[in-house]
Amino acid sequence: MSASKSFQPGQIVYVIIRNPHAQDVANVQEAAVVQNPESPEELSLFLYETYYPLTDEVAAYQTADEAETAYREAFGISAETETYFG
């Protein structure tokens, strides 16, 4: 999914974020697509009071369901064993 073609400033997206203190822990988080304050022609993700570059390498999903499905596929969690995303 091309970041520059798929998202618009002000849009809410969902990303899978790893915990920097425990690499085996990850969750789906909501993020806002915004214009990069240092390069207004580029888009960024605003998450946890920080701007992250929105590039083609970032797996950003337009719905929480898409992100949760990708999470389950990436981490091998079946819908039957997963009880909560938050």
N, C-alpha and C positions, 0 to 999 in steps of 0.2 A: 504494500500500500504506500503510495507516494505521499509523504507528509505535506509537500507543498500543494498538491492537488486535492487532497481529501479533507482538509480541515480549514476552518475559518476562525478568525479572532472572536472570542466570546463563547465558542463552543465548549461544552463539557465532554471530556473523553475519560476513558478508564485505562489504566496502565497496571502492569504487574510490577511491584516494587519489592526488591529484596531488602531485608533488614541488614544495615551495614555492620551491625554488631553480632549477628547470628546468620551466616550465609545460608543456612538450611531453612530459614524462615522467610516466607514471602506472602504478600497479600495483594488483593486488587484495591487500588485507590483511585478516587476521582481526582481529575486534574483539569485545569482550565487552559485552553489554547489562547495565547496572547501574543501580541507583537513583541519581539525581543527589544527590551529597552535600550540596548547598546547597538542594535542593528535593526531599525524599524522595518526593513524590507524582509526580515526573516521572522519565522514563527518560533515560539517557545512554549514549553509547558510550565505552568505555574503550579507548584506543588510544595507543600511544607514551607511556604514563605520563600521559596527559591525558584529561580528560573533555570530550566533545563532545555537544551537545544532540542527542537522537534525535527528530527532527521528521519530518513528512511530506515535507519537501524533501530529506531524506537518502536516497540510494539504498542501502539495506542489503538484502542477499540472504541467504536462509536456507541456501543451499549455495554452495560454491565454484564448482560448475559453472554455477549461475545467474549469479553475478558474472562469471565468465570469459566467458560468452556475451554479457552486456551490455557488457563491455569490448571484445570483438571488434566488436560492432555499433557502439559509440560511436566507436571509433578506426579502423574500417575494416580490421581485421586478419582475414584468413581463417584457418581452422583449418590449412590447408595450409602457410601461411608462418609461423605462430607455433609455436615449439618449446618454450617454457618460461614458466610462470607461477610466481612465487615471491615 
